[in-house]
């Protein structure tokens, strides 16, 4: 859908509670995750929830995550980023909403400067010294994909390089929201497992990617979005949304040897629709998902999992669907790590509220 | 430089507090029966302005808001310690456009929801002009209550939508341009400034040394 200019990923990295992208990738390859059952303050009658956290969720000013994010962004810090020809695209589903929550619930005024999307990003900007050409995108759990697409449009309009950053950290606000929806319910997630009930876990993560036109690095073959708008929190039961996002990429995927990193949160219906649809339209393409290890890192999941896919491609080994087990919704699901050698394309997928779907194809031949 | 022609515009008046009943009724025209009762102010307003300019599945849509779903955020936070699932759904950006589309089960292919304060409108215009040969740019705010004194919510409500096309047609109402060169003597402006210029059909130039400049002009 958006392949008008030849875009490559010059560099990328991420952090999760398992470490940087190399450390996280290595952990996933041996089936090790970071989910723990954690009691969440302020939620009446709620069991301990499966979360992957850097530290506890105590409010702080500046936010507890700021130093960690600034350290990740050191390689892309400085005033040369965020100028007219080097725009920065920052995405999150939450930005600083945890600060708004703590302001209201605990009367804290010191957290207010970080409570809006622009306040949260301004704190990041100051800590890494960027100039002011910043674009913020927020579309729940496809936020990072939207930022990559907007950055691609900026490159096609003449930008020399674009920096895409994504971050999300867990707070009672977001844990309470998903708990209210009953999909964050105390059980551990088993992505694509054909069970009777499903569950998700939430995780913390951040990542970045430097995009250029025609440079050296992994090439973005194509990108696509699709918004079902069938229901706020449910997919169309015919599964058409999962196919519609890939449909415009068919020409680019034809004759490619594809592996798929699915969204795979651990919910039953979406997991079934995703696994069954992919098995039908990309037969033989192995399907993996990593949220059973690091949790669902919300708006940053597209960027965190992109960085992990890049490390997998460089390392020649793709982590399997950690935390899950047979029976699966399709025979394509890969429970164990597998080699990259038979493949030349990674298809990376994310989903969000409103039946939002995002797809990015990464060539590695 | 990217130039695009404005071929359709719709705006709401500015309002304070809750959306006035007569405005809500006017903007709700055409909504499926019962849908309006469940919609937030921004959801209703987005339905109204998008319906007025027409929005098809294949139109790339860029949405911009500084505070997004202010009321829904406030109400969701106030629902703790027994958080409300419906309020959580409505509080998540970009719920306003989703409300306006889900009530008709009307899909969108390319939807780029953006946010931000200073410079946000420049970023949104640049994105709308570069995403394809034509696009819809929409946005707005709803009035907050306890978030407003904290500077975390909007004191004024408004919404807008416009269609921009790179090719000139007979129906062009005006022009929207982005250039990478900043224009001296002009500031970054706010989303409300942009919405006001659309509503009053007044020219506008917004500029930022790191983001370039946008120019809005009318025929």
Interface residues (C-beta under 8 A of the other chain):
Chain A: X1 X2 X42 X43 X44 X82 X83 X84 X85 X87 X93 X95 X97 X100 X101 X103 X104 X105 X109 X112 X115 X116 X117 X118 X119 X121 X122 X131 X132 X133 X134 X135 X136 X137 X138 X139 X140 X146 X149 X150 X153 X154 X156 X157 X158 X172 X173 X176 X177 X178 X179 X180 X181 X182 X225 X226 X227 X228 X229 X230 X231 X232 X233 X244 X353 X354 X355 X356
Chain B: X2 X66 X67 X68 X73 X74 X76 X77 X78 X80 X81 X82 X83 X84 X85 X88 X89 X91 X92 X93 X94 X95 X98 X101 X102 X104 X105 X106 X107 X108 X109 X110 X111 X112 X113 X114 X115 X116 X117 X118 X119 X120 X123 X124 X126 X127 X129 X130 X131 X146 X147 X150 X151 X152 X180 X182 X208 X209 X210 X211 X212
